Amino acid sequence: NAAEETPAKPFFLASGKTGRDYVTLVKAAYTLQADIRIIGPIEQRPSVLPKNIKWINTSTDPPDKAVNYNTLRKWYAQCVGVCIPLSGDADDTCGYTNMLEAMAMAKPVLMTRSGSLHINPEQRGYGKLVNPKDSRDWQSSMIKILNNRQHYIKKGKEGRKIAENEFSIENFNIRLINFLESLIKTHI
């Protein structure tokens, strides 16, 4: 069972279908002393992959059946960091779900600098923004995680703390109640 395997060497996890730049991430992997597991659409798969890339084709119908949930959860737990390589579109909100998953699993986030997300991994201390289309920046960012694992474990824990405090059901309920109360007040 893939979920039960112990990785032979450290690996990064990348997944997602929309607005991804897997070409740049794969280019960064060529001399990296770690693996990268990518769960992505076959049409985004570069034609040549280095040996340290494991590509899993996503399925076309939601929910995605490429990797079962238990395996995916195990891979999140085992990985040293989550890579979210985006196209770099300034108006793009892609990668948000992937980022929240990484935060929930206490993993440092490496994400392309782009878009309109209201939360920034670098500013909030749980990851690093990587320059668009910059394979060297991806590579150096991954090497920093590999060379300073304890520091990045702390960054992952910071992301988890933010997820628990800002994205919890309790917090959502409070914001929903406040929103509904403000609607009622403006219409009375």
C-alpha positions, 0 to 999 in steps of 0.5 A: 500500500502506497500510504504505508510506505516509508519514503526512501528520501525526503519528498515535496508534494504538489497537487492541483489542476487549475493555473499550475506551472508544473513545467517550472517545478519539474525543471527545478527538480533536476538536481534536487536531492529530494523527490517531488510527488505531483498529482496533476492533469495529464495535459499539464505533464511535461514530456520528460520527467527526471527520476526524482519526479513521481507524476500521478494523473488526476482523474477527470471527474470530481471527487478526484480518484487519482489518489485515495484520501488516506494515501493523500493524507499520509503523503501530506504527513510525510512530505517536507513541504507543499509546492504550489507552482502557479502560472503567476497571474496577478488576478488568480486565486488558484492554489487556495485550497491546496494552501489551506490543506498544507496549513492544516497538515502543518507543512511549510508552503512554497507558492508562486507569487501571484494573485489575489489571495488574502493570506500570504505564506511569507508575511504570515511566517508559514512559507515562502513565495517563489517568483513566477517561472523561476525554476532556480528560485523554486530549487533554492527554496526547496533546498532551504527546507531540506537544509534547515528542516527544524526551522521549516517544521516551525513554519509548518506549525505556524501555518497550522496555528493560523488554520486553527485560529482563522479557519475553524468552524467556530470562527466561521460560525462567529463571522456568519452570525456577525454577518447575518446580524449586520444584515438584519440591522440594516434592514430593520 
